[in-house]
Amino acid sequence: MKAHELYQEWLNNPYFDEAFRNELKAIEDNPVEIEERFYKDLEFGTAGMRGIIGAGRNRINPYVVRKATQGFANFLIERDEQTLKGEFERSVVIAYDSRRMSEEFAMETALVMAANGIKAYVFESVRTTPELSFAVRYLGAIGGVVITASHNPPEYNGYKVYDETGCQLVPHLADALVDHVMDVKSFDEVKVMDKKDALEAGLLSIIGELVDNPYVEMVKEVSPRPELLNASELKVVYTPLHGTGGPIISRVLKEMAFSGLITVTEQMEPDGEFPTCKNPNPENKDAFDVALTYAEKYDADLVIATDPDCDRIGLLVKEAGGYKILNGNQIGSLFMEYILSSREDLTKDHYVVNTVVSSDLARAQAAHFGVTLRQTLTGFKFIGEQIEGDPEHFVMGYEESFGYLFAPHVRDKDAVMGTLVAIEMAEYYKRKGLSLSEVLDSIFERHGFFIEETIAQTFEGKDGQAVMAKIMESFRNNSESLLTYDKKIDYLNDETGLPKADVLKFYLDEQSWMVLRPSGTEPKIKIYFSISGENEKATKEKLDQYKLTIVEKVLV
């Protein structure tokens, strides 16, 4: 059925409420908008769903959430019966962030689960993604959902799913889930329970401190040197960028007796409009604009921002003349240096995990401290999968995209832990007379200089998907005519020992590489560069030369 025919069907369907159909009515004279909203179903992929909020099948809205949840419920029931065999409670945990419609989408999810006989634990108010991951494990549930679009603009929301380990679904499970979601052909197949009935039947439970308290205690235990914080004179500016991190991070630091936290007042309250920060992404320095005014006013040593669902953390470090933003690999290298140097029990059986698009500096650091580096595909679920196989020897994991984890009790990125460790780390080195930039320089002096950069191009809508596919096909099949390289790894076709993925890695010389991949959560193609050289000047020059000869061939 064509987009306009589907539009008419939805417009006249009494299943949808009046406000929903009025929104559709308002676009009846806009064929381009109708095409965009109805040319396909909002894709449910390996990371769940993410899309623009609105009426239509290629939008995220209560009805699309219900339909996806029915598929997830069918998947969970089948998995519980065939694989888990009653080992866990037949329940799910549901969290949500500060975005538009997040609370409504969370309750829609819960009431579909309840109607399918799956008990839903729903947090009483906004909570972080890492606490959701912890809660699934702590409550012994068979799955979890978090309603979030991470650091996307305000018009987006999303739906991320977790299995019984508190990890996002690895490929074979994600593929099975997608099949179940696709099998729900009609809204008539969706079961929904009344909220009052669900509460009375014990199929809906509102939670808060039941999970908050054990989660906070667990986070505090990741501190290698907790005694440093209660006597610290460090001044740290912190912003949750209108997201979920404010209350939980403030509580953790208060209970650790850290008194130097300076919160960005305008950004502490959850607000899905992000009124003082239109780009709530701590990877970008402009997200720190308001926090930077606080840092300059109070002469802060460190500035920390967490994204709206508080799984990513960004840092500004004080230097002569101002504040410098660190990239995700640099933060990961500093965390590795601090955590590994703090442990006296490490053996070659202990391991650190990062991804194939993260810096190779981690390999040199791991070897220096006598531990193993494991590398996975992009996506923290693959790091979680490694932990599940050997939680005892896990030390830490990180992605270049500003995600870090220091304990196996959570199976996703955790910026609450990251904030605690970053502050303690800064205090530790300050007592040694070192800034974090100076510590990073010492790491480079030991292992060689590394510089990384990620470039992304957005390709929106139906045509954008086709353009991205064409770019990947061209570099996959005609790479020799497009760039010069020593070695190519095609994670879709080569035998890498990792799951198949639409990722291409080119070793440009012995020490440097680039990776090309479409994003799994946004309509973007990403180019990752990791360049190594003898010193900063030579390495930057090498990076600039590679960018000059490669980037324009991708972003055509």
C-alpha positions in Angstrom: 0.0 0.0 0.0 1.3 3.4 -0.9 2.1 6.1 1.6 -0.9 8.3 0.8 -3.3 5.3 1.0 -1.9 4.4 4.4 -2.2 8.0 5.4 -5.9 8.0 4.5 -6.4 4.7 6.4 -4.9 6.1 9.6 -6.7 9.4 9.2 -10.1 7.7 9.2 -9.3 4.9 11.8 -11.3 5.3 15.0 -8.6 3.3 16.9 -6.5 6.5 17.0 -7.6 9.3 19.4 -8.9 12.5 18.1 -5.8 14.6 18.8 -3.7 12.1 16.9 -6.0 12.2 13.8 -6.2 16.0 14.0 -2.4 16.1 13.7 -2.7 13.9 10.6 -5.5 16.1 9.2 -3.2 19.1 9.5 -0.8 17.7 6.9 -3.4 16.7 4.3 -2.1 19.3 1.8 1.5 18.4 2.3 2.4 15.4 0.2 6.1 15.5 1.1 5.3 15.3 4.8 2.8 12.5 4.2 5.4 10.5 2.3 8.0 11.0 5.0 5.6 9.9 7.8 4.2 6.9 5.9 6.7 5.5 3.4 7.8 2.9 5.9 7.3 1.7 9.5 9.6 3.3 12.0 12.5 0.9 12.0 12.9 -1.4 14.9 16.6 -2.3 14.7 19.3 -3.9 16.8 19.2 -0.9 19.2 15.5 -0.6 19.4 13.7 2.4 17.9 14.5 6.1 17.6 12.6 8.7 15.7 10.8 12.0 15.5 7.8 12.3 17.8 4.5 12.6 15.8 1.6 10.9 14.1 2.4 8.4 11.4 3.9 5.0 11.1 7.5 6.4 10.5 7.2 8.4 13.7 7.4 7.5 17.4 4.0 7.8 19.1 2.0 5.9 21.7 0.5 3.6 19.1 3.9 2.7 17.5 5.2 2.1 21.0 2.3 -0.2 21.8 2.8 -2.2 18.7 6.6 -2.6 19.2 5.9 -3.6 22.8 3.5 -6.3 21.8 6.3 -7.8 19.7 8.8 -7.5 22.6 6.3 -9.1 24.9 5.8 -12.0 22.5 9.6 -12.3 22.3 10.1 -12.3 26.0 7.4 -14.9 26.7 8.8 -17.3 24.1 12.4 -16.7 25.4 11.2 -17.3 29.0 9.5 -20.5 28.1 12.2 -21.9 25.8 15.5 -20.6 27.1 15.2 -19.1 30.6 12.7 -21.7 31.8 11.4 -19.7 34.7 14.8 -18.9 36.1 13.8 -15.2 36.4 10.6 -13.4 37.4 8.4 -12.9 34.3 8.7 -9.1 34.6 10.3 -6.1 32.9 11.8 -2.9 34.3 10.9 0.4 32.5 12.8 3.7 32.9 12.4 7.0 31.0 14.3 10.2 30.6 13.2 13.9 30.5 12.2 14.0 26.8 8.8 14.9 25.4 6.4 12.0 25.8 8.9 9.8 27.7 6.6 9.2 30.7 3.6 8.5 28.5 5.6 6.1 26.3 6.9 4.3 29.5 3.3 3.8 30.8 2.1 2.6 27.4 4.9 0.0 27.4 4.0 -1.1 30.9 0.3 -1.6 30.2 1.0 -3.7 27.1 3.4 -5.8 29.1 0.8 -6.2 31.9 -1.9 -7.2 29.4 0.4 -10.0 28.3 0.9 -11.2 31.8 4.4 -9.7 32.2 4.8 -7.6 35.4 6.0 -4.1 34.8 8.2 -2.2 37.2 8.1 1.4 36.3 10.2 4.1 37.9 8.3 6.8 39.7 10.1 9.6 37.8 13.1 10.0 35.4 16.0 7.7 35.9 19.3 7.1 34.1 19.9 4.3 31.6 22.6 2.7 33.7 20.3 2.4 36.7 17.8 0.7 34.4 20.5 -1.8 33.4 21.3 -2.4 37.1 17.6 -2.7 38.0 17.0 -5.5 35.5 19.7 -7.6 37.2 18.8 -6.5 40.7 15.1 -7.4 40.4 15.7 -10.6 38.4 13.6 -9.5 35.5 13.6 -11.0 32.0 14.0 -7.7 30.3 14.0 -4.0 30.4 13.1 -0.9 28.4 14.3 2.7 28.6 12.5 5.5 26.8 15.2 7.8 25.6 16.8 9.3 22.5 20.1 9.9 24.3 21.6 13.2 23.0 19.4 13.7 19.9 17.5 17.0 19.4 14.2 17.7 21.3 11.9 16.4 18.6 13.3 12.9 19.0 12.5 10.1 21.4 13.4 6.4 21.4 12.9 2.9 22.9 15.9 0.8 23.9 15.5 -2.8 25.0 17.5 -5.0 27.4 17.6 -8.8 28.1 17.8 -10.5 31.5 21.5 -9.7 31.9 20.8 -5.9 31.8 22.5 -5.7 28.4 21.1 -4.4 25.1 20.4 -7.3 22.8 23.3 -8.9 20.9 22.7 -9.7 17.2 21.1 -13.2 17.4 18.6 -12.0 20.0 18.1 -8.6 18.3 17.3 -10.4 15.0 14.8 -12.7 16.8 13.2 -9.6 18.5 12.9 -7.7 15.2 11.1 -10.7 13.7 8.6 -10.7 16.5 8.0 -7.0 16.1 7.5 -7.4 12.4 5.1 -10.2 13.0 2.7 -7.9 14.7 0.9 -6.8 11.6 -2.1 -5.0 13.0 -3.0 -2.8 16.0 -5.8 -5.3 16.6 -3.2 -7.8 17.8 -2.0 -5.4 20.5 -3.1 -6.1 24.1 -3.4 -3.1 26.5 -4.5 -3.2 30.1 -6.2 -0.4 32.1 -3.7 1.1 34.6 -6.0 0.7 37.6 -6.6 -3.0 36.7 -2.9 -3.6 36.2 -2.1 -2.1 39.7 -4.8 -4.2 41.4 -3.7 -7.3 39.6 -0.1 -6.8 40.8 1.1 -6.5 37.2 2.2 -2.9 37.6 4.6 -1.7 40.3 5.9 1.8 40.7 9.5 1.8 42.0 12.0 4.3 43.3 14.2 3.8 46.4 13.9 0.0 46.0 16.5 0.3 43.3 18.0 3.7 43.9 19.6 2.7 47.2 21.4 -0.4 46.1 22.4 1.3 42.9 24.0 4.2 44.8 25.9 1.8 47.1 27.2 -0.2 44.1 28.4 3.0 42.4 30.3 4.1 45.5 32.2 0.9 45.5 33.9 1.6 42.2 36.0 4.3 43.9 39.6 3.1 44.1 40.5 5.7 46.7 37.3 7.0 48.4 39.3 8.7 51.2 40.5 11.3 48.7 37.0 12.9 48.2 36.1 13.8 51.8 39.2 16.0 52.1 39.2 17.4 48.6 39.6 21.0 47.7 38.8 20.3 44.1 36.2 22.5 42.4 34.1 20.7 39.9 31.3 22.2 37.7 28.6 19.7 36.8 25.7 19.8 34.4 23.2 17.1 33.5 22.1 19.1 30.4 18.5 19.1 31.5 18.6 15.3 31.8 18.4 12.6 34.4 21.8 12.7 36.0 21.4 15.6 38.4 19.7 13.9 41.5 21.6 10.7 41.4 25.1 12.2 40.8 24.5 14.8 43.5 23.5 12.1 45.9 26.5 9.9 45.2 29.0 12.7 45.7 27.2 13.9 48.8 27.4 10.5 50.3 31.1 10.3 49.4 31.5 13.6 51.3 32.7 15.5 48.3 32.0 19.2 48.9 33.4 20.8 45.8 30.5 20.2 43.4 29.2 23.4 41.7 26.0 22.6 39.8 24.8 24.5 36.8 21.5 25.8 38.2 19.8 26.5 34.9 20.4 22.9 33.7 19.7 20.8 36.7 16.0 20.3 36.3 14.9 17.6 33.7 13.4 19.4 30.7 13.0 17.7 27.3 12.9 21.0 25.5 16.6 21.6 26.5 16.0 25.4 26.7 19.5 26.4 27.5 21.3 23.7 25.5 19.8 22.8 22.1 22.5 20.2 21.5 22.6 18.1 24.7 25.6 16.1 23.6 28.7 16.2 25.9 30.9 15.1 22.9 30.6 18.7 21.7 32.1 21.7 23.4 29.1 23.9 22.7 27.1 21.8 25.1 29.3 23.2 27.8 28.6 26.9 27.0 26.6 27.6 30.2 28.8 25.4 32.4 31.9 27.2 31.1 30.6 30.5 32.5 30.4 28.8 35.9 33.9 27.3 35.5 35.4 30.7 34.8 33.5 32.3 37.6 34.6 29.8 40.2 38.0 29.0 38.7 37.0 25.3 38.5 39.5 22.5 38.1 37.2 20.3 36.0 33.9 20.6 34.1 31.6 17.6 33.7 28.5 17.1 31.5 26.4 14.1 31.2 23.9 13.5 28.4 20.1 13.3 29.0 19.9 9.6 29.9 23.2 9.9 31.7 25.1 7.1 30.0 27.8 9.4 28.4 30.1 11.8 30.1 32.2 14.7 28.7 35.0 16.6 30.4 36.6 20.0 30.1 40.0 20.2 31.8 41.6 23.4 33.1 44.7 24.6 31.3 46.7 27.8 31.1 44.5 30.2 29.2 41.2 28.3 29.5 39.5 25.0 29.3 40.1 22.1 26.9 37.6 19.5 25.8 38.9 15.9 25.8 37.7 13.4 23.2 36.3 10.1 24.2 39.5 8.2 23.6 41.5 10.6 25.7 39.1 10.3 28.6 39.2 6.5 28.2 43.0 6.6 28.3 43.0 8.7 31.5 40.5 6.3 33.1 42.7 3.3 32.1 45.8 4.9 33.6 44.1 5.8 36.9 42.2 2.5 37.3 45.0 0.1 36.3 47.6 2.0 38.3 45.3 1.7 41.3 45.2 -2.1 41.3 47.8 -4.4 42.7 46.0 -7.6 42.0 46.0 -7.5 38.2 47.0 -10.5 36.1 46.9 -11.4 32.4 43.5 -12.9 33.0 42.1 -9.4 33.9 40.8 -7.5 30.9 39.8 -4.1 29.6 37.4 -3.8 26.7 37.1 -1.2 23.9 35.8 -1.3 20.4 37.3 -1.5 16.9 36.7 2.2 16.4 38.5 3.1 19.7 42.1 4.1 20.1 44.9 1.5 19.8 46.6 3.4 22.7 44.5 1.2 24.9 46.4 -1.9 23.6 49.8 -0.3 24.7 48.4 0.7 28.0 47.0 -2.7 28.7 50.3 -4.4 27.9 52.1 -1.9 30.1 50.0 -2.9 33.1 50.0 -6.6 32.3 46.3 -7.1 31.4 44.5 -8.1 28.3 42.7 -5.8 25.8 39.6 -7.2 24.2 38.1 -5.4 21.2 34.5 -5.6 20.1 32.2 -4.2 17.4 30.8 -0.7 18.1 27.9 -0.9 20.6 28.2 -1.3 24.4 26.1 -4.5 24.2 29.2 -6.2 22.9 31.2 -5.0 25.9 28.3 -6.3 28.1 28.5 -9.6 26.3 32.2 -9.9 27.2 31.4 -9.1 30.9 28.7 -11.8 31.0 31.3 -14.4 29.9 33.8 -13.4 32.7 32.6 -10.8 35.2 35.2 -11.7 37.8 38.2 -10.4 35.7 36.5 -7.4 34.2 38.3 -4.2 35.0 36.7 -1.5 32.8 35.3 -0.9 29.3 34.9 2.1 27.1 33.8 3.4 23.7 35.2 6.4 21.9 31.7 7.8 22.0 32.1 8.9 25.6 30.8 5.7 27.3 32.6 4.1 30.3 32.0 1.3 32.8 33.9 0.2 35.9 31.8 -2.6 37.4 30.0 -5.7 36.1 26.8 -5.0 37.9 25.7 -2.7 35.0 25.9 -3.8 31.4 25.8 -0.4 29.7 27.6 2.8 29.8 27.5 4.5 33.1 28.1 8.3 33.5 27.3 8.2 37.2 30.3 5.9 37.8 32.2 8.0 35.2 31.6 11.2 37.1 32.7 9.8 40.4 35.9 8.3 39.0 36.7 11.4 37.0 36.5 13.6 40.1 38.5 11.2 42.2 41.1 10.9 39.4 41.5 14.7 39.1 41.9 14.9 42.9 44.6 12.2 42.9 46.7 13.7 40.2 46.2 17.3 41.5 47.8 16.1 44.8 50.8 15.0 42.7 51.0 18.4 41.1 49.6 17.2 37.7 46.6 18.4 35.6 44.7 15.8 33.6 46.3 17.2 30.4 49.7 16.7 31.9 48.8 13.1 32.8 47.7 12.5 29.2 50.9 14.0 27.9 52.9 11.5 30.1 50.9 8.6 28.6 51.8 9.8 25.1 55.5 10.1 26.1 55.4 6.5 27.1 53.5 5.0 24.2 53.7 7.5 21.3 51.2 10.3 20.4 47.7 9.3 19.3 45.1 11.6 17.9 41.5 10.7 16.9 38.7 12.4 15.1 35.2 11.4 14.2 33.4 13.1 11.3 29.7 12.5 10.7 27.4 13.4 7.9 23.6 13.3 8.3 21.4 11.8 5.5 17.8 12.3 6.5 14.7 10.5 5.2 14.1 7.9 2.5 16.7 9.3 0.0 19.3 9.5 2.8 19.2 5.8 3.4 19.8 5.1 -0.2 22.8 7.5 -0.3 24.4 5.9 2.7 24.0 2.4 1.2 25.6 3.6 -2.0 28.6 5.1 -0.2 29.2 1.9 1.8 28.9 -0.2 -1.4 31.4 2.0 -3.2 34.0 1.8 -0.5 33.4 -1.9 -0.1 33.8 -2.8 -3.7 35.9 -0.1 -5.2 38.1 1.0 -2.3 41.4 0.8 -4.3 40.3 3.6 -6.6 39.2 5.8 -3.7 42.1 5.7 -1.3 45.6 4.2 -0.6 45.9 1.8 2.3 47.9 -1.1 3.6 45.1 -3.4 4.7 41.3 -3.5 4.6 39.0 -5.3 7.0 35.4 -5.8 6.0 33.4 -6.8 9.1 30.5 -7.8 6.9 32.4 -10.3 4.7 35.8 -11.1 6.3 36.3 -13.7 9.0 37.1 -11.4 11.9 35.8 -13.6 14.8 33.2 -10.9 15.5 29.6 -10.7 14.4 28.9 -9.5 10.9 28.5 -5.7 10.7 28.4 -3.0 8.0 31.8 -1.7 9.0 34.9 -1.1 6.9 38.4 -0.5 8.5 41.4 0.6 6.5 44.9 0.6 7.9 46.3 3.7 6.2 49.8 2.9 7.4 51.3 0.7 10.1 50.1 2.9 13.0 47.0 4.6 11.6 43.6 3.7 10.5 40.2 4.9 9.4 36.8 3.3 9.9 33.7 3.9 7.8 30.2 2.8 9.2 26.6 4.0 9.2 25.4 4.8 12.6 23.1 2.3 14.3 21.0 5.0 16.1 21.0 8.1 13.8 20.7 8.7 10.0 24.5 9.3 9.7 27.6 7.9 8.2 30.6 8.2 10.4 34.3 8.3 9.6 36.7 7.5 12.4 40.3 8.4 12.2 43.0 7.1 14.7 46.4 8.4 13.8 49.7 7.8 15.6 53.0 9.5 15.3 56.2 10.6 17.1 54.8 13.9 18.4 51.7 16.0 18.4 52.7 18.3 15.5 53.6 15.4 13.1 50.5 13.4 14.1 48.2 16.3 13.4 49.8 17.0 10.1 49.3 13.3 9.1 45.7 13.5 10.2 45.1 16.6 8.2 46.6 15.0 5.1 44.4 11.9 5.4 41.3 14.0 5.9 42.2 16.1 2.8 42.4 13.0 0.6 39.6 10.9 2.0 36.7 12.8 3.6 35.5 14.5 0.4 35.1 11.1 -1.2 32.7 10.0 1.5 30.7 13.1 2.1 29.8 13.7 -1.5 
